Amino acid sequence: MKILITTDAYHPMTNGVVISIDILYKQLKKLGYDVKILSLSADGRERIVGDIFYFSSYNVNIYPNAKVIKPTKNKIIREIIKWSPDIIHSQSEFSTMIIAKYIKRKLGIPQVHTYHTMYEEYLHYFLGGKILGKKALSKIIRVLLNTFDTVVAPTEKVQESLKNYKVATNIEIIPTGINLKRFQSSLSRNERDEILSNYNLKLTDNVIIYVGRIAEEKNIEEIISFYNKGISHLKNTKLLIVGGGPYLSKLQDLVREYEIEEYVKFTGMIPSEEIHKYYKLGDVFVTASTSETQGITYIEALASGVPVLCRWDMCIKDLVIDEKTGFTYKNEDEFTNKLTKLIQDEEIKKEMALEIKYKVQDYSDIVFGERISNLYEELVEAKKDYYLTKLIHN
């Protein structure tokens, strides 16, 4: 089977969508499928690199890192049609979606779409939130998603949101999986010491860790504020914020304002192939985000053996279970009390370690690849049956 994955976001950009696509691509190749990716080039140049088709594009100030395909009678499209994929799996709702739909119509093939982003949480990015409102957004999403054969929702939260938009297309919940072996591998003493020394941390420190994009919707200032007011008094307890993004300088200013630079450390952007090492420094993974659709960093933390403390959110209801794989909180007092318990209660940490090891098996990259490939096989077979029935009746 030939599979075309389309996405506006791809390397060198790093975010949850790119991570998910990388994992899917690798697993599909391992299963023996012929897979190619269609994306927009970071430098604007059109080219083909291995299995990646890069379309020429230019930057637009609609939202951060937004790119739009340059209008052209594209030879890459002709190459893709000549290659003749059996199915398209689109991962973005903008420029590459237009191309995906054109190829779908041209070849008469099924199209799956993964809905990665809860756009109502990101409206402030779209031209400063002045153009698109929630009512218009729901109509646009409904009309778009009802044109697909199946929509993949990474979590029940996404599925419920799409149902509220009155999306009628079949919606399958398939969580993104990760390479469990990478995150479960141990960190050498030399590697640990080197990373700790880079941020003036000690082996005896209790490290509260956040990993992810540094953006407004991640609500990281809440973590810093709670740490400043209720946690910083705990002996040898530090906060390590791992990642880069548009909100980094504002958070650094906030830390300086609180005068806690000694206790709160920022790493900046870390290469994706190195990120698993940083989880190993953490005693507790924390996040205050309610804008997640996949919760990949939660899964990575648990795979690393690190319990999670997070704001209650629908996307983690089957993943972060109180007193088993971590805790959820709804206010500052709950955050402070539960974090203190995770740091000081050795017995609960031992019990959680066993639960965590069992729970993450459902989120492996192998399971993810198999579930997606089974969906492809069903849709391609159904399309063949449809054309055969049509031929017979004509």
Order of alpha helices (4+ residues) and beta strands (2+ residues): beta-alpha-beta-beta-beta-beta-beta-alpha-beta-alpha-beta-alpha-beta-alpha-beta-alpha-alpha-beta-alpha-beta-alpha-beta-alpha-beta-alpha-beta-beta-alpha-alpha-alpha
